[in-house]
Each structure stands twice: as structure tokens, then as C-alpha cells.
Amino acid sequence: MNAEHAAGLQEFLASEGDGPVALDLKDITLVDRAAVRFLAAAEAAGIRIVNCPDYVRSWIAAEKPLQDLEEGGPVDGRFGNAREDS
């Protein structure tokens, strides 16, 4: 999962309304930082993440405090910002 995938998923989720959402990461084997930032923000917004590989879960946990410091809060928009930092 990369920044492009995260951006597409962000658009899809934004158009789906406010019902309960779960992201199943069973088939995810590789993620970049933009994807992890998106997943951290999505989880902070109430989206449930299931079947998350341990290394991705660890990275999400490490990213959350960084997002809080950089953005002044846990979420940039409803599902975070899937941009890749320079």
C-alpha cells in the first residue's frame, strides 16, 4: 500500500458516509509512510483496522504521536492526509 492507494481509499471512504467502517489488511505485505499515516489517522477517526500485520501495527502506533505534534491533533481532515512528506 502506497500513497496513491491511500489517497484512493481516502476518497472512497469520504464518499461512503458516516456508517461503521473496517479496513481488513489481511493481504497487505508492504506499506510506505504515507499509507501508515493514513491508517493512523483513519483509526483515530474511528475506522476499525483488522488483520493488521504486526509491523504495520507497530508503525501506526509510532506514527500517531508524530501526527499529533505535526498537525496539532490526531487527524488532518476526516481520514488524515495521505500525502508523502518531502
Contacts in CASP RR format, 6 or more apart in sequence:
PFRMAT RR
TARGET T0000
AUTHOR 0000-0000-0000
METHOD contacts of the structure
MODEL  1
MNAEHAAGLQEFLASEGDGPVALDLKDITLVDRAAVRFLAAAEAAGIRIV
NCPDYVRSWIAAEKPLQDLEEGGPVDGRFGNAREDS
1 28 0 8 1.000
1 30 0 8 1.000
1 31 0 8 1.000
1 32 0 8 1.000
1 35 0 8 1.000
2 31 0 8 1.000
2 32 0 8 1.000
2 34 0 8 1.000
2 35 0 8 1.000
3 32 0 8 1.000
3 34 0 8 1.000
3 35 0 8 1.000
3 82 0 8 1.000
3 83 0 8 1.000
3 84 0 8 1.000
5 35 0 8 1.000
6 34 0 8 1.000
6 35 0 8 1.000
6 37 0 8 1.000
6 38 0 8 1.000
6 39 0 8 1.000
6 82 0 8 1.000
7 38 0 8 1.000
7 82 0 8 1.000
8 82 0 8 1.000
9 23 0 8 1.000
9 38 0 8 1.000
9 82 0 8 1.000
10 38 0 8 1.000
10 42 0 8 1.000
10 79 0 8 1.000
10 80 0 8 1.000
10 82 0 8 1.000
13 21 0 8 1.000
13 42 0 8 1.000
13 47 0 8 1.000
13 78 0 8 1.000
13 79 0 8 1.000
14 78 0 8 1.000
14 79 0 8 1.000
20 48 0 8 1.000
21 46 0 8 1.000
21 47 0 8 1.000
21 48 0 8 1.000
22 47 0 8 1.000
22 48 0 8 1.000
22 49 0 8 1.000
22 50 0 8 1.000
23 39 0 8 1.000
23 42 0 8 1.000
23 47 0 8 1.000
23 48 0 8 1.000
23 49 0 8 1.000
23 50 0 8 1.000
24 50 0 8 1.000
24 51 0 8 1.000
25 39 0 8 1.000
25 49 0 8 1.000
25 50 0 8 1.000
25 51 0 8 1.000
25 52 0 8 1.000
25 53 0 8 1.000
25 56 0 8 1.000
26 50 0 8 1.000
26 51 0 8 1.000
28 52 0 8 1.000
28 53 0 8 1.000
28 56 0 8 1.000
29 53 0 8 1.000
31 39 0 8 1.000
31 56 0 8 1.000
31 59 0 8 1.000
32 84 0 8 1.000
33 63 0 8 1.000
33 84 0 8 1.000
33 85 0 8 1.000
34 82 0 8 1.000
34 83 0 8 1.000
34 84 0 8 1.000
34 85 0 8 1.000
35 82 0 8 1.000
36 56 0 8 1.000
36 59 0 8 1.000
36 60 0 8 1.000
36 63 0 8 1.000
37 63 0 8 1.000
37 67 0 8 1.000
37 80 0 8 1.000
37 81 0 8 1.000
37 82 0 8 1.000
38 79 0 8 1.000
38 80 0 8 1.000
38 81 0 8 1.000
38 82 0 8 1.000
39 49 0 8 1.000
39 56 0 8 1.000
39 60 0 8 1.000
40 60 0 8 1.000
40 63 0 8 1.000
40 64 0 8 1.000
40 67 0 8 1.000
41 67 0 8 1.000
41 74 0 8 1.000
41 75 0 8 1.000
41 76 0 8 1.000
41 77 0 8 1.000
41 79 0 8 1.000
41 80 0 8 1.000
41 81 0 8 1.000
42 49 0 8 1.000
42 79 0 8 1.000
42 80 0 8 1.000
43 49 0 8 1.000
43 60 0 8 1.000
44 64 0 8 1.000
44 67 0 8 1.000
44 74 0 8 1.000
44 75 0 8 1.000
45 75 0 8 1.000
45 78 0 8 1.000
45 79 0 8 1.000
45 80 0 8 1.000
47 79 0 8 1.000
49 60 0 8 1.000
52 60 0 8 1.000
64 74 0 8 1.000
67 73 0 8 1.000
67 74 0 8 1.000
67 75 0 8 1.000
67 76 0 8 1.000
68 74 0 8 1.000
71 81 0 8 1.000
END
